[in-house]
Amino acid sequence: MEQEKTTGAYAVVMAGGKGERFWPQSRLSNPKQLLRLLGNLTLIEQTIERLSAVFDYSHIIVVTNTNYVAPMRSLLSYLPRENIIGEPEGKDTAPCIANAAAYIRSVSKNADPVLCLFPTDHIINDTGAFYDAVSDSLKVAERTRHIVTIGVRPNAPMTGYGYIEVGDVMDFSVKTVFRKVCGFKEKPSLELSEAYVSDGRHRWNSGIFILKHSSLLEALKQFAPDMHRFYDAVASCYAGHAPETRIAELYKSVPEISIDYAVMEKAANIVTAEAAFDWDDVGSWTSMRNQIVPEKNNNVVRGLHAGLDTSDCIIVGNSNHLIATVDVKDLVIVATEDVTLVCNAKSAQRIKELVKLIAGQPDLAKFV
């Protein structure tokens, strides 16, 4: 049965990140969301394709860096051009969401539309169950004053994920199970994440949030007044009361903060929908192992590789460049035209640190 599309809600796709953990393929000029890391579609195309079953194209808003607006508009030519919004600089997710909310309020016929906030780097194969969870979350957000997030039951101790502590089941008379959120835990230690997996009271934080426009403004006003003022100022720009260049000025002074820190960790009216679908956050090279069937000796290979006694490695290159290995184990090896990365797989999260180190060296900054 064809998925019924919502008419009053808007999807906001947050696509401004640099994807530094996927360096050296992800660069300032060609970020992760524009890469074909898995399959023939880029991550942003996969996200839009998934959401288009629920939201009309006119109700899908993409917020990205100003430098990526042109390639995004070219790649996503089926979206209205004005729905791809550029941020003059990345200040994390709170300013991104406030900006999108201000734009949506300026174009929405609904005085209080529901906003559905989605990252771009998720892999979800069971789209039917995903649509059920989103549909039920829309109903809860529309009927109540709750902020809804989607939590994923952890099946492994992942230290790179955020966690949600959940409590009692909430009765919203929908198919999806909803629970009260008791707290958020950011990227715990291995010991803590192991405890979270076993105690049954924690879920992975998917980074998906669904809430009314008015609920967002109330939360910003209460917990992040500087972000609320930023919203008001940006809303004036979209209403035509200030020049567009004013938005760039506003970004210079707005704090850099995530929506989790600004609002979600402080609000008491948050509930989580239990995800009945598979979910993976493509956050670093090691996450490729969850999506690509390993070859001999548990190696995940994209490109041309030959090896002796090579095991448990992630090897990424192209068909014109041979990567040859001897007696290596548990490595990430990524080769591009101008850079080769060799990294212990256990340290894949530290690639972001490496990129900052390289960016700070004038003779190497061109490789970032």
Secondary structure by P-SEA (a helix, b strand, c coil): ccbbbbccbbbbbbccccccccccccccccccccccccccccaaaaaaaaaccccccccbbbbccccaaaaaaaaacccccccbbbbccccccaaaaaaaaaaaaacccccbbbbbbbbccccccaaaaaaaaaaaaaaaaaaccbbbbbbbbcccccccbbbbbbcccccccccbbbbbbccccccccaaaaaaaaccccccccccbbbbcaaaaaaaaacccaaaaaaaaaaaaaaacccccaaaaaaaacccccccccccccccccbbbccccbbbbcccccccccccccccccbbbbccccccccccbbbbbbcccbbbbbccccbbbbbbcccbbbbbccccccaaaaaaaaaaacccccccc
